[in-house]
Amino acid sequence: MRVWCRSNRVCVGPRHRIRQGARRRAGLIAQSRRATPPGRCLGPTRREATRQRAARRCSSLIGSQPTALLAPCSARCLVASQTRFDRHQTLNISIINPGLITDFSPTANVFSIPFMYRDVAHWRTVLTGGVGREIAGRIEDETGVRVIGFFGGGTRQIVSRRPLESLTDLEGMKLRTNPTDPLIAAWKALGAEPTVMAWKEIYTGLQLGAIDGLLNEAEWIHRMRFHEVAPHIGLSRHDITVRLLTISGATWQRLNDAQREQVQAAAREAAGYAREVQLRQDREALDTLVEEGATLHELDRERMKTMVREPLARACFYLPNASRCG
């Protein structure tokens, strides 16, 4: 079984080894050395540990092979390739950022709508209830890839080179975002200038002033050391991350009913574990950022929601259940 996960470390099964040269060619070694102080190792992410757990569990349930090959997808530009590989049966299971597969699935845009969730309890309800199942079904119809669970749990904030004392400080801010219609519409409405930039270029972009900030959750702000060059964190709480645990449609069709039930049960277990671990890690990472000198700025979330409501309605008119989610 081939399982592709985005990771800063190499995770491999016994039948395959990915060498350091491949990571260097992807630009990851240079990024880690620049962003990590001497003597400090980034180490495996907790989401990565969850991926490993899910891969082992699903692989053992599916059948003959007791282990899974975990291939790293560290550059975000490769996430769309994961979906192509899922669709063409090269991969069995993937963990995918929905914001980067919208070329294949317009429905996936729904997970990039800012201010969609009222709170964590509402987020859990959306993912585990009827709305989540309907969205998963539509993504499967559009891509041929079956969504069997939802990972995530990082609360996204604004990372800035300059203080964010009020919403007026967003005016003219060159803000790195993913290139999805809802995100661009919302942040333009808030006065920022949404900018697309490759993941590995962000740290240098902040240093040189090519961008003024970005949107990210506490774990990755800390792991990538963004707070060293952008020490101001605006607590917008505009999103809680979602990652899709997917299985190739062809792989799913090869399973009998008992195997499908076992794989789905393993996916539910892994997804629930992943969400709770990530929520806890997010709180811990935010505390660590403050300890290391980052400044937190409270922002008027209710006013932000009011400012983006109409632009989002225009940008999201084609999305399923957008009004029912938030």
Rosetta blueprint (number, residue, H / E / L):
1 M L
2 R E
3 V E
4 W E
5 C E
6 R L
7 S L
8 N L
9 R L
10 V L
11 C L
12 V L
13 G L
14 P L
15 R L
16 H L
17 R L
18 I L
19 R L
20 Q H
21 G H
22 A H
23 R H
24 R H
25 R H
26 A L
27 G L
28 L H
29 I H
30 A H
31 Q H
32 S H
33 R H
34 R H
35 A H
36 T L
37 P L
38 P L
39 G L
40 R L
41 C L
42 L L
43 G L
44 P L
45 T L
46 R H
47 R H
48 E H
49 A H
50 T H
51 R H
52 Q H
53 R H
54 A H
55 A H
56 R H
57 R H
58 C H
59 S H
60 S H
61 L H
62 I H
63 G L
64 S L
65 Q L
66 P L
67 T L
68 A L
69 L E
70 L E
71 A E
72 P E
73 C L
74 S L
75 A L
76 R H
77 C H
78 L H
79 V H
80 A H
81 S H
82 Q H
83 T H
84 R H
85 F H
86 D H
87 R H
88 H L
89 Q L
90 T L
91 L L
92 N L
93 I E
94 S E
95 I E
96 I E
97 N L
98 P H
99 G H
100 L H
101 I L
102 T L
103 D L
104 F L
105 S L
106 P H
107 T H
108 A H
109 N H
110 V H
111 F H
112 S H
113 I L
114 P L
115 F L
116 M L
117 Y L
118 R L
119 D L
120 V H
121 A H
122 H H
123 W H
124 R H
125 T H
126 V H
127 L H
128 T H
129 G L
130 G H
131 V H
132 G H
133 R H
134 E H
135 I H
136 A H
137 G H
138 R H
139 I H
140 E H
141 D H
142 E H
143 T H
144 G L
145 V E
146 R E
147 V E
148 I E
149 G E
150 F E
151 F E
152 G E
153 G E
154 G E
155 T E
156 R E
157 Q E
158 I E
159 V E
160 S E
161 R L
162 R L
163 P L
164 L L
165 E L
166 S L
167 L H
168 T H
169 D H
170 L H
171 E L
172 G L
173 M L
174 K E
175 L E
176 R E
177 T L
178 N L
179 P L
180 T L
181 D H
182 P H
183 L H
184 I H
185 A H
186 A H
187 W H
188 K H
189 A H
190 L L
191 G L
192 A L
193 E E
194 P E
195 T E
196 V L
197 M L
198 A L
199 W H
200 K H
201 E H
202 I H
203 Y H
204 T H
205 G H
206 L H
207 Q H
208 L H
209 G L
210 A L
211 I L
212 D L
213 G E
214 L E
215 L E
216 N E
217 E E
218 A H
219 E H
220 W H
221 I H
222 H H
223 R H
224 M L
225 R L
226 F H
227 H H
228 E H
229 V L
230 A L
231 P L
232 H E
233 I E
234 G E
235 L E
236 S E
237 R E
238 H E
239 D E
240 I E
241 T E
242 V E
243 R E
244 L E
245 L E
246 T E
247 I E
248 S E
249 G H
250 A H
251 T H
252 W H
253 Q H
254 R H
255 L L
256 N L
257 D H
258 A H
259 Q H
260 R H
261 E H
262 Q H
263 V H
264 Q H
265 A H
266 A H
267 A H
268 R H
269 E H
270 A H
271 A H
272 G H
273 Y H
274 A H
275 R H
276 E H
277 V H
278 Q H
279 L H
280 R H
281 Q H
282 D H
283 R H
284 E H
285 A H
286 L H
287 D H
288 T H
289 L H
290 V H
291 E H
292 E L
293 G L
294 A L
295 T E
296 L E
297 H E
298 E E
299 L L
300 D L
301 R H
302 E H
303 R H
304 M H
305 K H
306 T H
307 M H
308 V H
309 R H
310 E H
311 P H
312 L H
313 A H
314 R H
315 A H
316 C L
317 F L
318 Y L
319 L L
320 P L
321 N L
322 A H
323 S H
324 R H
325 C H
326 G L
